[in-house]
Amino acid sequence: MDIGITALLTVTFSLIFLLIQRSERRRRLIVFLAFLVVGELIRRYTFYRGTHTETWVALILALLFNGVFWLFIGRYNPPKSSEEIQVIGLDD
């Protein structure tokens, strides 16, 4: 098993899951569709390189990392909608 490919795929999957998790509720479908496109690219890379085991390990690790992030941070700090966000120093 190649640790470098596993680490690269773990970071990639973690960032994708984090983007889905922290996006607005109204925008999650768009982000999820973008995930499907990136997921297809990752699937093609996996079949081209023959790194099926590394991909499954990376996917499980990314789900665990994002689950822990949601458990300790995301559950208590849900993402706000863009109407509720105020920019400090903006004179309206």
C-alpha positions in Angstrom: 0.0 0.0 0.0 1.3 3.4 -1.0 1.2 5.9 1.9 1.7 8.9 -0.3 -1.4 8.2 -2.5 -3.4 7.4 0.6 -2.4 10.7 2.2 -3.2 12.7 -0.9 -6.6 11.0 -1.4 -7.4 11.5 2.3 -6.7 15.2 2.1 -8.7 15.5 -1.1 -11.7 13.6 0.3 -11.5 15.5 3.6 -11.6 18.8 1.8 -14.6 17.8 -0.3 -16.5 16.5 2.7 -15.7 19.6 4.6 -17.0 21.8 1.8 -20.2 19.9 1.7 -20.6 20.0 5.5 -19.9 23.7 5.8 -21.8 25.0 2.8 -25.2 26.8 3.1 -28.3 24.6 3.1 -29.6 26.2 -0.1 -26.2 25.7 -1.8 -25.5 22.1 -0.8 -27.0 20.6 -3.9 -24.6 22.7 -6.1 -21.7 21.7 -4.0 -22.8 18.0 -4.0 -23.0 18.0 -7.8 -19.5 19.5 -8.0 -18.4 16.7 -5.6 -19.8 14.1 -8.1 -17.6 15.6 -10.9 -14.5 15.5 -8.7 -15.5 12.0 -7.5 -15.7 10.8 -11.0 -12.2 12.1 -11.7 -10.9 10.4 -8.5 -12.6 7.2 -9.6 -10.9 7.3 -13.0 -7.6 8.0 -11.3 -8.1 5.0 -9.0 -8.8 2.6 -11.9 -6.0 4.0 -14.0 -3.4 3.6 -11.2 -4.9 0.4 -9.7 -5.0 1.9 -6.2 -8.3 0.5 -5.0 -7.2 -0.3 -1.4 -5.6 3.1 -0.9 -8.8 4.8 -2.1 -11.0 2.9 0.3 -8.7 3.5 3.2 -8.5 7.2 2.3 -12.3 7.4 2.1 -12.8 5.8 5.5 -10.1 8.1 7.1 -11.7 11.2 5.5 -15.1 10.2 6.9 -13.7 9.6 10.3 -11.8 13.0 10.3 -14.9 14.9 9.2 -17.1 13.0 11.7 -14.8 14.1 14.5 -14.7 17.7 13.2 -18.5 17.7 13.1 -18.8 16.2 16.5 -16.5 18.8 18.2 -16.9 21.9 16.1 -19.6 21.7 13.3 -22.5 20.6 15.5 -22.2 23.6 17.8 -21.3 26.1 15.0 -23.6 25.4 12.1 -23.0 27.4 8.9 -25.1 30.6 8.6 -26.9 31.8 5.6 -25.4 34.5 3.5 -28.1 37.0 4.7 -27.1 36.6 8.3 -23.4 37.3 7.7 -22.2 40.8 8.5 -18.9 42.2 7.4 -17.1 44.3 10.1 -16.1 47.7 8.9 -18.6 47.8 6.0 -20.5 51.1 6.0 -24.1 50.4 4.9 
